Structures are given as C-alpha cells and as structure tokens.
C-alpha cells in the first residue's frame, strides 16, 4: 500500500547501526545479562573427573574457565602449569561432584604426569579440598545435566513476589514465560486472567524462591489490587494447594545466589527527597518517606498537594533502589524538577518548600554513592523495556547521562512516550541483539516510505519520538499526556515531496546526483519524511558537510519546529548537526521553500508541487553565475524582482574574495566525539568556515567569499545572531542594543578569587550554577580558560545551560581584552 506511512520489516541491528552511524552500548555494561549467561560453573570450582589414561580411576580437577557447556579443566597438582589443561563437554564427559567417588566406591588416583609431585595422596587431597567449592551436583547429573541454570525456571514454576506498592507481604506467582531470565509472572489464583501479569528479571531483589516469606517473617497474602477478586477462604485454599505441590514446582535456591544483597538504610519518616516514579519514569519529582517498615525497607510517596486527589503514588524502596536522590540533585545536574501537582507557581524552591512543609531533607549519607564508570555514552544504542507497556522491548538511544543514570529515547513503541530515566544497573535494559538471541520480538523503528516511479524502498529513520525538551511535562495525574505527533492523521501527515531535478540546483548541490534521487518521498509523518528529504539532499551535495552547516539550527534562533540530528560524511570524516524540521502539514510547503533559499537553489527544487515542463520561477533561464550573483546581492542592494520572480530570499552579503585563513572549526562534532551532537561553538565565539578541507575547489570562488564574509560578520557581532526565518540582516537599532550590553569590569578578572567568580555568576541568569564553581574552586584565571566543550564535559551540563554560561564567560573575556589586556 503506497499510501501507508508506517511499514514493518525484518529488523537487522548491523544495518541499523551502519545507517544511523551509532555504536552499540558495550555488552559488559549489562551485568545482570552477564550473570544470566553463566552456566552455574565458575572458575575455581572443583570436581572429580575420569583420568584419560585410565578410565576406571578419577582425580580432582579445578575449573579454569567456562564456555557454554564446555569446561576448561586442570588436574590438581599441576599448579600454574597450563600444558595439561583440557576441555570437556558437560553432556558427554565423565564428571562428578566432590565426594562422588567415595560414595560410589570409585578409585581416586593421581595421574601419571604428576605422580612425582604428590608423594602422599591422602595428605594432598585433604589440603586442596579444605574449604573448596564443589561444582553443583544437580548440573552434573540427572535431568538438569548440562543445562543453563536459567532454564530451570520453566513455565509452571512457582516463586514468591513481594508487593512493592502498599506493603511488604508476598504472594505466590507462576512463571508463564521465561525470556532469557526476564520472567512473565501471573499471580496464583488468576490462571485465566492476564490483566495483572508482570514482567520481572529473575535477579530482581523483590523476587524469591517459595518459602522465603515464611523464613524471613513476612506474611503471605495477595496484593490489594487482586484481593477482592476472591474470598478469603478461596485464597487460603489456593495457598494450601500450593504447599502440597511445592516439590513439583520449586526452583533451585542457588539460582538466586547472585541477587543483589539489600543493605541497611538510614531513612526516617517525613524526610524529603527527589524521586522518579518507577511506574512512569519520565520526570524527577519531590517525594516523602511516608513509612519505615524495618531496617531494610521503607515506603516513599510522590508529593501531591492537591486537596481533591484520590490516589497516591507510593512504592516500597530499599537503600539501593533506583531513582531516589538527595534534595537539590536535579539542580546540581542541570535537570528539571517537576513541582508537585497543586504547587503554587512554576519556580520550585526546595528551601521554601521544606519550610512550608515543616520537613527535613534526607541527608546525603542516606544515599549510595553514584558512579559514572559504566561504559555508556550519549547516542549509544541498546534494547530497553517500555515502562508504559512492559510487553514491549524497544530500540533505545542514550540521549543524556547524569552520574549513573541514563535518559533513553525509545523508538517504535505503539504510543510515543517521553525520554525514560533509567539506572545503569536497571534490569530492564539489554545489549543490542538480546531479543534476537532469546527469540523475543524487538519493536522495530518506524520507516518512512520512498517512492521512485513504481518501485518502493523503505528507508530507516534515526529517531521519531518527541525530544525530551518538548515533553518534560509528559505526566499529569499519573497518565501519559501523549502527543499524537507521531500518529499519522491529516494534521501531521506530510504530502509527497517531489524532487524536481530540472530546476536550478545552486552552488552546493550536484545536479547529476539530484537527478538520481527518487522521484518523491512520502506520504508519511512530517518529521520522518522531511528528515529523509534533507538526508538525501545532503548526500547529493558537492560537500555534504557544507550543506549540513547551511541547514544547521542556530542555537539563538527562534525555535519553531522539531530538532532532528542529521549526519554528513565527507572525505572519511563524519559530521552531525541539529536541524529544525516542521511537524505539521500546513507548514511543509513554506519549510521546503525556505530550505531551498538557504541552499541558494530554485525554490521549487523540492517540495509538494511537481514541476512538469516549465518551472514557475523560470529558473532555467538563469546561468549558475547569474543565479548565485542574484542571491549574493540581495542583502547589499534593494534590487528589483529578477526573472523567475524570487522574493524574500535569505542570502549572504557578497564581498571581494580575500585569502582565506585556516581556522580551527567548531562546526559539528565528528562521530568519535559523542558527548553532544550539535554545534559546540560557545555563544560569542567566531565560527570557522570549515568542516571541510579549505583547499578543495568543489565550490565556486563566490561561495567561498560568502562563507568568509559570514565569518567576518559573526566576529564583528560576537554574540549577536538573528533568526533564520527573518531573512534579513540585523538592523542598526539591534546592533546598538548589543553594543550597549558590553560588560564593564571593576577589577581584572585574572586576579579574581573563587568568591569573586561566584559573585559575578550570581549577578547573571546562571546563578544556580555558582555552586558548581565554588565546589570546583574555579578562580578568575581558570574562568578565562573555560570553553564550551570543557564546560559540558567537566561540569556535566546539558547544552542549553552550558551555552548560556559560556555567553557570560565570553563577555568577561571580551571585557578583559578591552579593559586590561594592554
């Protein structure tokens, strides 16, 4: 169906990573997955093995390493000598746990190769077996032989699951499905209903083997959500039946030996903290410790100040629970803290709030130390569970990192959701390929359809979900305020975008490559279709990186649409930049026209109108020189309408070409730099014209002078910029305003102390960041050395606050040069 906007195909991770230019998160960062892959045998375990030279005798061997159902063994007595190490298959080799020979009257005899080293066999065995760990007997013999321990949690097995919403009581759950250790669980007594099913990884601290509750003094009762479905007598009958069948459905206890150990907490009732609701992990909110059960467990509730509220968002935590932070953690990390519903005003202040509530903040010592040594980086790809619909495992992109927390953007979910906040130790994230390995359906990304005459090619988009900047208020009353911007309907459905290759292609685009493009792209979701159009245009350029820079969103320009990251490759280097894309169909035609104007080509080169014979702009009568000359003069002189009647064109001022200086470029990051994917030029820094080699001659001399002139204008105006949509240079009035904002310093910033720097920052709109400068002991000399990349990396700020901060630093630098440098 050519009109359909979303099409599912077989997904291939290798192709997807290649198409998006992204990297997969390292496998070693998913410790719970590593644990699940272990076969129950660990290096150092000992077992009794038949001696090859004499099959009737056995000797003690130590496991050196494991690989699936293969073990690398070394007979005890060889010490560090590896020459006699040998591999054996658990399924076929004659292997037994320690003590088996004695029980079965078999002979333990030293192998020939080490007879000389062991004069006294009895004394040697006593010494090496003292405190030794034997390989598990159940994995060496019987039905479980050679099986991965994880396979022992089979459908029909029973476990106990603690209730984490209202109490610590546990209830029996049945395993419905086991996907690589991720278990679909159904409460005992609800065999016919899947409404209350839960997906939980087998190492979850709240999941236990049957009998755990009784051993640890917790009651065994169904959670409140299902208790009313049956009478108390029915529940007791179910419990009695479970105890009778306990042996048949039990799971080996050693499966849970690698579960995280819950430590002792120091929280007390009434303490305030910041928290992420695990049922809707999209925002950080103020929360309160409402109950302390014992030294291990406490309950917190997300604050809600509304008098008419009917439900509370509370859940049980322990000291290592993910998503609980000390007061001010979000401020220190440049993150938005969502005020409690019913809070007067939007500017939330912790000091006022604590005073208003008469509460104390939970001290820092209550929280475990957070690590940033985890291997994850921005833009890495992985697989993650959709918190709104845990049945779904989606492609995820790391969009932001703070300490040991990730912000993940999920692709392909049935309903669009904001970025999820996830701990690096979460058991709901998995490495690339995990679903395929375990035979589970990974949600594929949506695909925009490209039409070329009668052929259809499916092109993968890099992302399609709203960025977190537009949806940080994604929750109201615990319901998703889902935007339907990804849903295809009239408002968001982009018409076909035609490439009219007969039209004038301008100085940047290669006419031959334009002719090879598909006849059209779409119809489909506006963001996806326009992103695909821009990607095709970038790849059809003489210098893709140059076109990417022309399209790049100016950080200071008015934001009217949706930011998308696009890539360009040129001479073996990769570039990235954020480009603004409109989201609604009514703005598509204007967007296409303005983009053509940016690229100095015919405004009809691509857009929703197909040019059949003659372009309405009459661009065919213009030679390349005349056309570019027109663009070049548009801002210098008010000239009449040229042939073809272009109006309101965005152009650069033309000046005589001069020798171009090679400048370090800040244009867009190369792929290896993953900390940010947008322009890293500090506000007020001159931008180089590069990103490409300066001596390339693919463009006309004129376009070189245009780029050079643009640089000069940026240097002259320093921090001043104007919106791309205005299509006009700054007025003299605007320039006067900029000059009036020059900073006058009372003292030389080289001599500023840390306190002076903090005092200066508090006088600006970056006052909340002053604390970081105090903690990092940044004095005046250090301040003058700061750049945007340094600020982003060392202070771990997101791009917006970092650019604001660098704007003020640039003002100080400029004032220093003008007032004190001489």
N, C-alpha and C positions, 0 to 999 in steps of 0.2 A: 504494500500500500504506500504509494509515493507520498500521500498526504500525512502519513503518521509522523509524529515528531519524536517519538522515543522508540528505540528498537533494541532488543536484547540479542546479543550474540555470545558465542562461547568466549569466555574471558581468558586472556593469557597475560600473566604478570610480566614476563620478559618483554613482550611487545609494548605493554603499557608503560613500563619504566623507561623503555627506549623512547617512546613517543613523548612522554612528559619530561624527559631529561632528569627524572628524580632518582633518588637512591633508596634502597630498602633499609629499614632500621636493622641494626645488627642482631643476629639470632641470639647472641649471648646476653642481650638486654632483657630477654623474657625468661627469667629464672624459673618461673612456675612451669613453663613448657619444657625446659631442660630437665627438670625434676620428673615430669610425667613420662619422659622418654627413657628414663633409666629402667633397666631390666630387672631390678631387685638385687643384682650383684654389684658389689662395689670393690674397688681396688683395696687390697689388704685382707679381704675375707679369705678364710681357709676352708679347704675341703679335701676329701680323700679321693685319690684318682688311681685308676689301674695303671701299673707300670707297663710301658710298651713292650719291653724286652721279656717280661714275664707276666702274662695276663692273669695269672692266679694270685698275684700279690699286688698290694696297694701301697701308696705313700702319700704323705701330706703335701699339698701344693698350695701356693698363695696366688690369688688373682692379681695380675699386674694391670690389666685394663680390660674393658668390655666393648663389644661392638655388636649390638643387636643380640642374637642368640649365640654369638661366638665369644669365647673367653680366652684371653692370653694368660697362660699359667706358667709358674716356675716352681719346681720341686724345692721344698725347704732343705737347706744345706748348701745350695749354690750361692747364697749370699747375694752380692751385687753382680755376679757373673750372668750375663744375659744370653750366652751362647746356647744354652739348653732350653730357652723359653719355647713353648709350643702352644699352638692354637687348638682348641677343640670346640665341637658343637654340642651345646647342652642337650639337644634332642637325640644325639647318637652316641655320645661318649659315655664311658662308664664312670659317672661322677656321683659322689655321695657326701652327705654332711659329716662333720667330725663326730666320731663315736659309732659310725655305722659298722665299721669292721669288727669292733668289739662286740656289738650286739648280734652280728651275723656270723661270728667266728671266722672272719676272714683274716688273712695274714698281712700285717704291715711290715714291709721290708725295704731297707734302704736301697735305692737304685745303684747300679754298678758304678756309674760315673762319680758318685760322691762317697763311696764306701770308706775311702781313706780319711775323709774329713769328719766322719761320725763314728768314733770308736765305741761309744756307749749309746745305743739306740734309745733305751728307756729314758735315760737322763736327758737326752736331746729332745725327745718328744714332750717330756714334762716342761722343759724350759720354753720351747716355741709355742706350746698350746696354752700356757698360763695366760689367762686374760684375753685369749684370741677370740675373734668373732667368726662363727661358722656361717657358711653360706646357708640361706633359708632352705630347710628340708622340703617345704611344700613346692618350691620351684625346681627341685631336682628330681622329685618322684611324683607319681600319680598323675591325675588329670591336669594339674597346673604346670607340669613339667615344660620348661622352655617358653612359657607364656610370659608376656609383659604383665607385671602385676596389675596394671591399669585395666587389663581385660577381665580381671576377676570381678570388677564392678559391672556385672552383666545386668541387662534388663530383668526386672523382678527382684533384684537385690534390695535390701532394706537398710536404711540409715536413719539417724536422728538429726533433725534440723532445729536449731534454736530460733525462736521467734525474735526478730530484730526490730519490730515496730512498737510493741507495747509491753512486753515482759521478757523474762529470761527462760520461760518454760519452753520445753522442746516437744516435738511431735514426730511420729514415725512418717518417713517419706519412702515412696517406692521409686526406684530408678526406671524411668520409661525409656531413656535413650542415653548412651554414653558416646560422646563425640570427642575423642582424644583427651578424655578427662573432664570435659565440660558435660555436666550431667543435667538432663531434663528430669525434674523431680515432681512427683504428684503425691499430695497428702494421702495417707492411709485413710480409707473410708470414702474417698472421692473417685473411685475407679472409673466411673462413667463420665466424669466431667474434667475438662482440661482448663477450665476458667482460672483456676488458682495455681496452675503449673508454674514452676520456677526453673530458671537455668542457673546453675551454680557450679563453679570449678571444684573439683574434689578436694583441693587443699584449702578451701575456704575455712577460716577459723570457727565459723558457726555450724559447720557440718561435722558429724561424729558417727562412730560406729554405734550399733544398737547396744544399749546398756550403759551408755555414757552418762545420761541424766541421773540414773539411779546411783551410779558410783560417785558422782560429784554433788549429790544433794539437790538436784533441780527437779521440779515436777514435770510429769509427762502429761500434757493436755493440749488439745487442738487450739490453734490461734483464734483470736476473737472473730476474725473475718469469716471463718467457716464453722464456728462453734454452734451457731443457731441452725445449721442445716440438718442436724441430727439431735436426738435426745441424749441426755447424759448416760442413760442406760445403753444406748446404741454405741456410744464412744467407748464405754467400759468393755462391752462385748468385743469390739474391734481390738482393743488392747489385749484382751485375754487370748484372742485368736493369734495375734502376732507373737506372743510369748510362747505359744505352743509350736509355732513354725520357725522359731528363732534360728535353729541349727541349719535349716534348709536355705534360708535367705541371708545368712550372715556374710559379712565381708571381712577378709583377714585384717587383723588390727595393725599389722606392720605397714599396711598401705598408708596409714596416717602419720607415720613416724617423721615425715618431712614437713608436716604442717607448721606454720609459724607459731611460736610459743607466745601466749599473751602475758605481758608483764603487768606489774602493779602500777596503778595510776595515782595521781595526787589531786584530782579534781574534787571540788565540793559543790553542794547545791547552791544555785544562784549565780555562779560565776558566768561571766560573759566571754564570748569568743567569736571568731569568724568561722563560717562553715559552708560546705557545699552539700546540698541535699542529694543523697545517693540516688533517689528516685528521679531526680530532674537536675543533673549536674551541669547546669549552664551558667549559673551566677553564684557569686560569693555573697553571703548574707550574714547579718548579725544573728547570733544564736545564744541560747542559755542552757546551762546544765540544770535540768529540772528534777533529776533523781539520781542518787548514787545507790546502786544495788549492793555492791561489795567492793573489795579492793581491785577487782579486775574489770567490772562493767559499770557503766553509767549511761544515763539517757540524756540526749540533748534535743532541744526543740528550736526550729527556725522561728525567730521572733515575728509576731504579727500583732500590731497594735489596734486593729480594727475591733470595735465593740461588737459588731454583728457577726464575727467569724464563727463558723460552725464546726470546722475541722482543724486539727493541729497537725503540723508536720514534725513528728518526733521519731527518733530511732535510737537504738542501742549502739553504744560505741565502746571501744577499749582503747588503751593508750596508743596503739599503733594504727588505729582506724584512719583511713584516708579521708582527706577533705576537712580536717579541723585545723584551725590556725589561730595563733595568738592575735589579740586586738592590734590593729594597725598593720597587719601583714600585707594586706592588699595595697595600702597607701605606699608602703616602702617598696613595693614591687611595681608601682605604676599601674595598678589594676583598679577596675571599677568595683566599688562595694555597693550592692543593691540595697537601698534603705528598706526598713521593714514596711509592709503594707500598712497604711494609716499614719506613717511618719509625716509630720508637717514639713513641707519643703523638700527639695531635692538635694541640698547640700548637707550630707550627713556628717556629723562630727562626733567622734567617739567620746571625747571628754564631756560634752554636753549631754550625750545620751546616757552615759554611766551615771552622771549626776541626777538626771531626770528619773532614771530607774532606781536610784539608790543601790546600785550594784557595783561589784568589783570585777576587774578584768582578770581572767585566769593568767597566772604568771607564766613567763616564758619557760620556766623549768618543768611545767606540766607537759610540754610538747616535745616529741622526739626531734633530734637534730635532722635537718633536711639535707640531702646530698644532691650535688649536681653532676656527680661522676656516674653516669648511667649509659652513656653511648648514644642517646637520642640527640638529634639536631633538627633545626627547622627544615621544613619541606620534605623530611623523610616520610616514606610510605610504610604502612603496616595494615593489619586487619583488626577491626575493633567491633565489639558488640554495640548495637544501638540501644541506649538506655531506655528509650521510649518503647521499643519493641524488641525484647531480648532474643526473639527467634532470629532476628536479622544479624548477620555479621557483614559489615560493610568495609569497603576500601576507606582508609583513613589517612589524612595528611596532617603532620605536626605543623600547626600554624604559629605556635608560641610556646616558650619554655620558661618556667619560673621555678628555681630550685629543683625539687623532684616531682614537678607537676607538668603535664602536657595539656595543651589545648588542641583538640583534634577536630578536624572538619571531616564529616562523614559523607561519602559520595554514594549515590544510588539508593538511598533509603526511600521507602514508599512515601513518607511525608518528610519535607525538609525540616531540619532542626538546626538550632544554633550550634556553635562550637562547644564540644563537651570538655569538661575539666576532669582529667584522669591522672591518677598517681602512676609513676613509672613502675610501681610494684603491683599495679592492678592485675587481677586475674581475668579481666575482660578484654585484654589486648593480646594480639598474637602476631608472630612474624609473618612476612609475606610467604604465601604458599601453604599456610597451616590448614585452611579449609580444604584445599585440593588434596593434601596429604591424608586428611581424615574423612574424605568423601562427603563434605558438607557444602551446601550451596552458598557461595560468596555472592553478595548483591553486586551485580556489575554496574559500572557507571552508565549514566545516560549517554546516548550518542546522537549527535546532530547528523542529519541525512544530507548528502551532497548529490545533486543530480547532474549528470553530464550526458546530454542528449537522452538516450533511453537507458543508459547504464546507471546503476545506483551503487555508490560506495559509502560505507559507513566510516565516519571519522570520529575518533575518540576525543572528547573534551578533557581538559586537565582538571577542571572542577566546575560544579554547577550549583553549589549551595551558597546561600547568602553568607557574606563575610560577617564575622562577629561584630564588626563596628556598626553594622546596621541592625543587629538584633540582640544587643546585650540585654535588652528588656524583654527577652523571649518568654518570660513566665508571668502569668497572672493567675492568682488563686490556684496554683499548682497545675494549671492547664497550659499547654503549649499555645502561645499566640502565633500559630504557624502562619508564615507568609505564604501566599499562593503564587509567589513569583516564579516558582519552578513548575507550577501546574500550567499545562497548555490550555489557554482559553483565548477568547478574542483579544483581550487587553494585552496579554503577554505573548501572543503568537506572532512571530515575525513573518512577513510575507517572503516570497522568493527574492533573493538578492542576485541580480544578474551582473555578470562581468561583460561589459561592452568593449571588447578589445580593439574595435576600430577607432575608439575615441583616443584623444591625445593622452599619452602616459606620463608626461612630465619628466623632470630631470632625474628622479630617483628610481622609477620603475622601469624594468626591462620589457619593452613591447613584445618581444618574442616569447618571454615567459608568461606574460599576461595572456597571450593568445592560446597558451597551452592549459590555462586554468579551466575548471569545469564551467559549463555554460551558466550554472546557477548553484546556489546553496540554499537549503531550506525547502519548505517552510519548517518552522520549529520554534522552540523557546528563543526569545530575543537574545539573551546573553550568549547562549550556545552558538547560535547561527552567526552573530556578529563577531564573536571570538574566532570562529573558524574562518570567516571572511578576512579578518585582519591578519591571521596567521598565514593564509595563502598569499596575501599581498606582500607581507614581509619577506616571504620566501621567493617572491617574484622580483625582488629589488636587485639593483646592481650591488648595493651594500646593505644587506638586511639589517645590520646593526644601526645604520644611519636612519633608516625608515623607522625602526623601533624607537629611536630617540625622538624623532619628529612626533610620533604618536604618544609619547610618554606623558603621563598625567603630571602637571605641575603641582607640587605639594601645596602651594599657596593659592592655587586657582580654586574657584568655587566648585564644590563637588555636586554634580547634578545626576549622577548615574551610579553605576556599579563597577567597582575596581576589579580588574582581572589581570593576572600576571601572564605576560606573553614572553616568548623566547625568540632569540635570533642566533644563528650560527654564522660566523664569518671568519675565514682563514684559520679554522681549527679552534677558535675561541667561542665561548658561549656567553650570551648576554641575556639579562632579564630586566623587565621594567613593568610597572603598573600602568595600565591603560584604562581609561574610562570608557565604559560601554553602557548604552542606554538599555532600559529594561522593558519599556512599553512600546507597542507597535506604532502609536501615534508620533513617536519621535525618531523612528528609524530613518525616514527619508532625509530629515534635516541632519541627522548624525552622519549619514553616508556623504551628503554634500559637503559638510564641514571637514570631514576626514579627507575628501578629495582636495579640498582647498589647502589643507595642511601639507599635502603631498605635492602641491603645485601641478596637479593634473586636471583634466577636464572634469567638471563637477558631475558629469554623467558616466564616468568611467565604471563605477559600480553603484548599484542602488536598486530600488524596487521597480524601476522603469527599464524595459528592454529597448535599446536603440536598434531599430531595424535597418533603415537605409541611411538617413541623414540625422546627425546629432542636432538637437535643438540649440545647442550652444555654438554650432558652426565651427567646432574646434579643428576640423580637417583643413581649414584654410590657413591655419597658423603653423608656421615652422616652429621647431623646438626653441630656436633663439628668440623669436618674437614673443612666443608664449611666455617663456621664462622672464624675458625682459619686461613684459607687462606685469607679471607678478612682482618682479623686483622693484618697479617704480611706484607701485600702488600706494605705498605709505609715504613716499617722498613728495609726490605731487598729486593734487586732485585732478586727475585726468578724466576725460570722457569715457563713455562705455565703449569698449573695443568690439571688433567683430565677434559675434557669439554672445555678446551681452552679459559677461560675468559681472556680478555685483557683490559687494561686501566680502571681498576675498581677504583671507588672512595671509599676510606676506611679511617678508623681512626687508629691511632697508638695504639698498644697493650702494656700495662704495667701491672705489677703485681697489683692485686686489693688491695686497702687500705680501711681503714674505711672511709665511706663517710660522709661528714658533711652535715647537713641540711642547705640549703641556701634559702633565700627568692628568689622566682623565678620571672623573668620578661618575661617568655616565650611568652605567648599570653594572651590577656585580657579575663577575664571572661565576660559572657554576660552582667552582670549588668553594666559594665563599657563601655559606648557607645561612649566615646569621640574619640576613634580610634580603628581600628580593626586589627592593625598589631603590630609587635614586638615593644615594647616600651623601649627596652634597649638602653640607651644612647651609642653613639659610644664611645668605650673605656671602657665600664663597663663590668665586668665579668658576664657571664650568668650562672645562676644556671642550674643544670641538671634536675630540677624538672618540675613541672606542674602536676606531679603525686605524690602519697604518696611514700616516699623513702623506706619504709619497705616492699613494695609489691614484691613478688617473681615470677611474671609472666615471667620475662626475665632471661636469663642465667647470671651467675656471670660475664661472659666475657663482655656482652653488658653493664653491669654496669661500668666495668672498662674502656670501650671505652668512655662512656659518661663522666666519671670522667676525663679521660685524655684530652678529648676535652675541658673541663672547664679549666684545667691547662694550656693548650696551649693558650686559649683565655686570661687568666690572664697574662700570660707571655708576650704576644704580645700586650696587651692592645688594641690600636685602629687598629691594623693591621688585615686585613682579605683578603681572596683570593677567586676568582670566583669558584663557584661550577663546572663550566664547565672545569676548568683547570685540575681537578683530580690529583693535586699534591701539596705537601706542599710548603710553601714559601722558596725561595732559600736564601742562606746566604747573597747574594747581596741585596735582598729585605729587609731582617731584618736589615742590616747595614743602609739602607736608612731610615728605621723607627727610628732607634736609633738616627740618625743624626738630625731628626726633633724635638728632645726634646727641650722644651721651657726653656730659661734661663731668670729668672726674676731679675730685678734690685732692686725691693723692695718687702716687704712682702705683699701679696695680702690681708691679714687680715686688713692691715692699709690703703688700697686703699679707696679713696673718690669716689663719683659718677663720677666726672670728670675723674679720673684715669681709672675707668672701661670703660667709653665711649671711652677714648683714646686707650685703649687696643683693643676694638672691632673694632674701625675704622682702625686698622692695619691688620685686618683679612678680609676674604671674606664675613663676616657678617656685614660689615659696615652699610648697610641700616637699621639694627635693633638697632643701637646705640641709635636712638631717643627714642625707647621704654624704654630702660634702664634709659635714662635721665628723661623721664616723670614719670617712676615708682620709681625713686630715689633709684636705686639698687647700693649699695656700695660693697666693697670687701667682707665683711662678708656675705652679702646676696648672692653675686655671688657664693661663695663656697657652699651654701646650695641648689643651684638650681639643679633639676633633670629633666629628660625628661618629665615625667607626669606634673610636676609643670610648666615647660616652655610652654607645649601645652595648659594647662588649663588657666593659669593666663595671658599668653601673647597672647593666641588665635592664635597660629601659626599652619600652616599645617605641616605635618610630615617631609617633606624634609628640610625646613629651620630650624625646631626645632632640627633635628639630627645634622645638620652642627653646629649649635650654641652650642649644648651640647658637641660636639667634642672639641671645643675650651675651654669650661669650664673644661672638663676633663684634658686637657693639663695644665691648670692653677693649678688644684688640684694636679696633679702629681708633677709639679714643686714645689709647696708649700711643699709637703711631703718630697721631696728630698733636698730642699734648706733651709727650715725654720722650719720644724716640730720639730727638735731637739734643 
